[in-house]
């Protein structure tokens, strides 16, 4: 439990450091509220990607064929440039 609190304090310190470095000015209450919102968003993101990470851990994935990916991307780009629907 103490480790979790220490880790959260370190994350808060890093978060605030980034805000200060970017020139943001805010009160302590605003900083805490912004950090809490950031933490909540981060948790939602983790929950969103968890199913994909679980499938990856089980080996349920296909390797990306980068040449095929680039070919399909070029086709879509060409269609859009010509005004076709993708």
C-alpha positions as CSV (number, residue, x, y, z in Angstrom):
1,X,0.0,0.0,0.0
2,X,2.8,2.4,0.9
3,X,4.4,1.6,-2.5
4,X,1.2,2.5,-4.3
5,X,1.0,5.9,-2.5
6,X,4.7,6.5,-3.2
7,X,4.2,5.7,-6.9
8,X,1.2,7.9,-7.1
9,X,3.1,10.7,-5.5
10,X,5.9,10.3,-7.9
11,X,3.4,10.3,-10.9
12,X,1.8,13.5,-9.5
13,X,5.2,15.1,-9.1
14,X,6.1,14.2,-12.7
15,X,2.7,15.4,-13.9
16,X,3.0,18.8,-12.2
17,X,6.6,19.1,-13.4
18,X,5.4,18.8,-16.9
19,X,2.7,21.4,-16.4
20,X,5.1,23.8,-14.9
21,X,7.6,23.3,-17.6
22,X,5.0,24.0,-20.2
23,X,4.2,27.3,-18.6
24,X,0.9,26.3,-17.0
25,X,-0.2,28.3,-13.9
26,X,-2.7,26.7,-11.6
27,X,-3.7,26.5,-8.0
28,X,-2.9,23.4,-5.9
29,X,-6.6,22.4,-6.1
30,X,-6.7,22.8,-9.9
31,X,-3.5,20.7,-10.2
32,X,-4.9,18.0,-8.0
33,X,-8.2,18.0,-10.0
34,X,-6.4,17.9,-13.3
35,X,-4.2,15.1,-12.1
36,X,-7.2,13.1,-10.9
37,X,-8.9,13.6,-14.3
38,X,-5.7,12.4,-16.0
39,X,-5.5,9.3,-13.8
40,X,-9.2,8.5,-14.5
41,X,-8.6,8.9,-18.3
42,X,-5.5,6.7,-18.0
43,X,-7.5,4.0,-16.2
44,X,-10.3,4.1,-18.8
45,X,-7.6,3.7,-21.5
46,X,-6.1,0.7,-19.7
47,X,-9.5,-0.9,-19.4
48,X,-10.1,-0.3,-23.1
49,X,-6.9,-1.9,-24.3
50,X,-7.0,-4.8,-21.8
51,X,-8.9,-7.2,-24.1
52,X,-6.3,-6.7,-26.8
53,X,-3.4,-7.2,-24.5
54,X,-5.0,-10.3,-23.1
55,X,-5.4,-11.8,-26.6
56,X,-1.8,-10.9,-27.3
57,X,-0.6,-12.6,-24.2
58,X,-2.6,-15.8,-25.2
59,X,-0.9,-15.7,-28.6
60,X,-4.1,-14.7,-30.5
61,X,-2.7,-12.3,-33.0
62,X,-1.5,-12.1,-36.6
63,X,1.8,-10.6,-37.6
64,X,1.5,-7.4,-39.6
65,X,2.5,-7.6,-43.2
66,X,3.9,-4.1,-43.6
67,X,4.1,-4.3,-47.3
68,X,0.4,-5.3,-47.6
69,X,-0.4,-2.5,-45.1
70,X,1.4,0.1,-47.1
71,X,-0.2,-1.1,-50.3
72,X,-3.7,-0.9,-48.8
73,X,-3.0,2.6,-47.4
74,X,-1.8,3.8,-50.7
75,X,-4.9,2.5,-52.4
76,X,-7.1,4.3,-49.9
77,X,-5.1,7.5,-50.3
78,X,-5.4,7.3,-54.0
79,X,-9.2,6.8,-53.8
80,X,-9.6,9.8,-51.5
81,X,-7.4,12.0,-53.7
82,X,-9.6,11.1,-56.7
83,X,-12.7,11.8,-54.6
84,X,-13.8,8.2,-54.4
85,X,-15.3,6.9,-51.2
86,X,-13.0,4.6,-49.1
